């Protein structure tokens, strides 16, 4: 997969139509940009250090694989991701939660019925085909409303929670632990009495 530094990324950004949806897949520690008119490419670390990247990621709509991870990845680089219109990982989970592997390669392989490699430019070209297949499956099982109103918006919230963490009231948790331990001891004694061991 070709890699774009900030100069190559600026050129891509200037040439592409503004209203199209962009595909994003994280491959290792790099983000792969997938566009219907351009070959897929990986972003070099320098590409994120420019205002062009901030504008690009904020102003467009995206179909992604694993919105939560991509939002977190960009947040670490002080970039906010704009509207996520589809997530193939969430779609794959909602349409078949019995699967164990929801990586991009595994999802793509299942959807197209043939082995797909995550890092192959030829296989990444099928990203939008897989998005359409997932949309059809979500419609067929009646899960569109859950996907678009609950799962997709929740991905951004969970990504922020993971990035910021959550506060715990440790004093309250210790007090609750002591109370539960006392109740457990009382119940244990009652069980021994009922069993005739007291």
GILINJO-V22524 format. One record per pair of residues at least 12 apart in sequence whose C-alpha atoms are under 8 Angstrom apart, sorted by sequence separation. I is the first residue (numbers start at 1). J is the second residue. If there is no record, write none. Layout:
i | j
I | J
I | J
//
This chain:
i | j
22 | 34
23 | 35
30 | 42
31 | 43
105 | 117
22 | 35
30 | 43
89 | 102
105 | 118
21 | 35
22 | 36
30 | 44
89 | 103
104 | 118
30 | 45
89 | 104
92 | 107
67 | 84
89 | 107
112 | 130
88 | 107
108 | 127
111 | 130
62 | 82
64 | 84
67 | 87
58 | 79
61 | 82
62 | 83
63 | 84
66 | 87
57 | 79
58 | 80
60 | 82
61 | 83
62 | 84
63 | 85
64 | 86
65 | 87
66 | 88
108 | 130
111 | 133
57 | 80
58 | 81
59 | 82
60 | 83
61 | 84
62 | 85
63 | 86
64 | 87
65 | 88
66 | 89
57 | 81
58 | 82
61 | 85
62 | 86
63 | 87
64 | 88
65 | 89
66 | 90
54 | 79
57 | 82
58 | 83
63 | 88
53 | 79
54 | 80
48 | 77
48 | 79
9 | 43
4 | 41
2 | 40
3 | 41
4 | 42
5 | 43
6 | 44
9 | 47
22 | 60
24 | 62
1 | 40
2 | 41
3 | 42
4 | 43
5 | 44
13 | 52
21 | 60
22 | 61
23 | 62
24 | 63
25 | 64
26 | 65
31 | 70
65 | 104
95 | 134
1 | 41
2 | 42
3 | 43
4 | 44
5 | 45
6 | 46
7 | 47
20 | 60
21 | 61
22 | 62
23 | 63
24 | 64
25 | 65
1 | 42
3 | 44
5 | 46
6 | 47
19 | 60
20 | 61
21 | 62
22 | 63
23 | 64
24 | 65
25 | 66
5 | 47
6 | 48
10 | 52
18 | 60
21 | 63
88 | 130
92 | 134
95 | 137
4 | 47
6 | 49
10 | 53
13 | 56
88 | 131
91 | 134
95 | 138
6 | 50
9 | 53
26 | 70
87 | 131
91 | 135
94 | 138
25 | 70
86 | 131
24 | 70
88 | 134
95 | 141
91 | 138
94 | 143
94 | 147
91 | 147
90 | 147
90 | 151
90 | 152
87 | 152
86 | 152
63 | 131
84 | 152
25 | 104
41 | 121
40 | 121
39 | 121
40 | 124
40 | 125
71 | 156
39 | 125
68 | 155
72 | 159
67 | 155
68 | 156
71 | 159
72 | 160
36 | 125
67 | 156
34 | 124
68 | 158
69 | 159
27 | 118
34 | 125
68 | 159
72 | 163
27 | 119
36 | 128
34 | 127
23 | 127
23 | 128
1 | 119
1 | 120
1 | 121
//
